[in-house]
């Protein structure tokens, strides 16, 4: 069995599971209400602060720039508020609209990518945008492939700048159907 407490450190495994559970639930809540995940990110932060005392890697700021500390810091940092609002709008005005009207939903997502482009220039290389886009690259490519060629090329150009790590997944957007 894995024992867990959010009040004290029991094991690195239980702290990892709790941290990621709170983070994932927070991201889910952000998709349903603007900044709705904040209470979960604060719980993850509390676990992180407790786990730092055990000396395991990935819990502290000086353990590198791509770890649990920086992911949580990004999620709670006001500099990334626009990305969290993007998550909400992407789901409400993008994915939810696809069910009613595919072209309108896809167009809304294309419009939202402009906001993401501005954010990316502010915090290039931070872990939160990179992790989020890596998880959404296939979905974005599939959804945006429903647009006409001119809009697909616009989407490709935005995504190639915002998310160059997944450029291969966006290549199909440039091709005529």
C-alpha positions in Angstrom: 0.0 0.0 0.0 1.0 3.6 -0.6 0.4 5.8 2.5 -0.3 9.4 1.8 -0.6 12.6 3.9 -0.8 16.1 2.7 0.4 17.3 6.1 3.8 15.5 6.3 6.3 13.6 4.1 5.8 9.8 4.1 7.6 8.8 0.9 8.7 10.3 -2.3 6.3 8.0 -4.2 3.2 9.1 -2.3 4.3 12.8 -2.5 4.9 12.4 -6.3 1.4 10.8 -6.8 -0.3 13.5 -4.6 1.6 16.3 -6.4 0.6 15.1 -9.9 -2.9 14.3 -8.8 -3.5 17.8 -7.5 -1.8 19.3 -10.6 -3.8 17.3 -13.1 -7.1 18.0 -11.2 -6.0 21.7 -11.2 -5.5 21.7 -15.0 -8.9 20.0 -15.4 -10.6 22.7 -13.2 -8.9 25.4 -15.2 -10.6 24.0 -18.3 -14.0 24.4 -16.7 -13.7 27.8 -15.0 -11.2 30.7 -15.3 -8.3 30.0 -13.0 -10.4 27.3 -11.3 -7.4 25.1 -10.6 -5.7 27.5 -8.2 -6.8 25.7 -5.0 -5.4 22.4 -6.4 -2.1 24.1 -7.4 -1.8 25.5 -3.9 -2.3 22.0 -2.5 0.4 20.7 -4.8 2.6 23.6 -3.7 2.1 22.6 0.0 3.1 19.0 -0.8 6.1 20.3 -2.7 7.2 22.4 0.3 6.9 19.4 2.6 8.7 17.1 0.2 11.7 19.5 -0.2 12.8 18.6 3.3 13.4 15.0 2.3 16.1 15.9 -0.2 14.8 14.1 -3.2 15.5 15.7 -6.6 13.0 17.7 -8.5 11.3 19.4 -5.6 13.6 22.5 -5.3 14.3 25.5 -7.6 18.0 24.6 -7.8 17.3 21.1 -9.2 17.1 22.5 -12.8 14.5 24.5 -14.7 12.3 21.6 -15.8 11.0 20.0 -12.6 8.0 19.9 -10.2 9.1 23.1 -8.5 9.1 25.2 -11.7 5.9 23.6 -13.1 4.1 24.6 -9.9 5.7 28.0 -9.9 4.6 28.6 -13.4 1.0 27.4 -12.7 0.7 29.9 -9.8 2.7 32.8 -11.3 0.6 35.7 -12.5 2.8 35.8 -15.7 1.1 32.7 -16.8 -2.4 33.7 -16.0 -3.1 34.3 -19.7 -2.1 30.7 -20.5 -4.5 29.4 -17.8 -7.2 31.7 -19.2 -6.3 30.3 -22.7 -7.0 26.8 -21.4 -10.4 27.8 -20.2 -11.3 29.6 -23.5 -9.8 26.8 -25.6 -12.2 24.4 -24.0 -15.2 26.6 -23.8 -15.0 28.6 -27.0 -13.0 26.1 -29.0 -13.6 22.4 -28.2 -17.1 22.9 -26.9 -18.1 24.9 -30.0 -16.8 22.1 -32.2 -19.7 20.0 -31.2 -22.2 22.7 -32.4 -20.2 24.0 -35.4 -16.9 22.5 -36.4 -15.7 25.5 -38.6 -16.6 28.1 -36.0 -14.9 26.1 -33.2 -11.8 25.7 -35.2 -11.8 29.4 -36.2 -12.1 30.3 -32.5 -9.1 28.1 -31.6 -7.1 29.8 -34.4 -8.0 33.2 -32.9 -7.0 32.0 -29.4 -3.5 31.0 -30.7 -2.7 34.7 -31.3 -3.0 35.2 -27.6 -0.8 32.3 -26.9 1.8 33.6 -29.3 2.1 36.8 -27.3 2.5 34.9 -24.0 5.1 32.6 -25.5 7.3 35.5 -26.4 7.2 36.7 -22.8 8.1 33.4 -21.2 10.0 31.4 -23.9 11.3 28.1 -22.7 9.3 27.9 -19.4 8.0 24.5 -18.5 4.3 25.1 -18.3 3.7 26.2 -21.9 6.0 23.5 -23.2 4.3 20.7 -21.2 0.8 22.0 -22.1 1.5 22.3 -25.8 3.2 18.8 -25.9 0.0 17.4 -24.5 -2.2 19.2 -27.0 -0.2 19.1 -30.3 -2.0 16.1 -31.8 -5.4 17.6 -30.8 -4.5 21.0 -32.2 -3.3 19.5 -35.5 -6.5 17.4 -35.9 -8.9 20.2 -35.0 -7.2 22.9 -37.1 -7.0 20.5 -40.1 -10.7 21.2 -40.6 -10.0 24.9 -41.6 -9.5 26.1 -45.2 -6.0 26.1 -46.5 -5.3 29.8 -45.9 -6.3 29.5 -42.2 -4.4 26.2 -41.9 -1.3 27.9 -43.1 -1.9 30.8 -40.6 -2.3 28.1 -37.9 0.9 26.4 -39.0 2.9 29.6 -38.9 1.6 30.4 -35.4 2.2 26.9 -34.1 5.7 26.7 -35.6 6.6 29.8 -33.7 4.8 28.9 -30.4 5.6 25.2 -30.4 8.6 24.4 -32.5 9.2 21.1 -30.6 6.1 19.6 -32.3 6.6 21.1 -35.7 6.4 17.7 -37.3 2.8 17.2 -36.0 1.8 20.5 -37.6 3.3 19.9 -41.1 0.1 18.4 -42.4 -1.7 21.8 -41.9 0.3 23.2 -44.9 -0.9 20.6 -47.4 -3.9 21.0 -49.6 -6.7 18.5 -48.9 
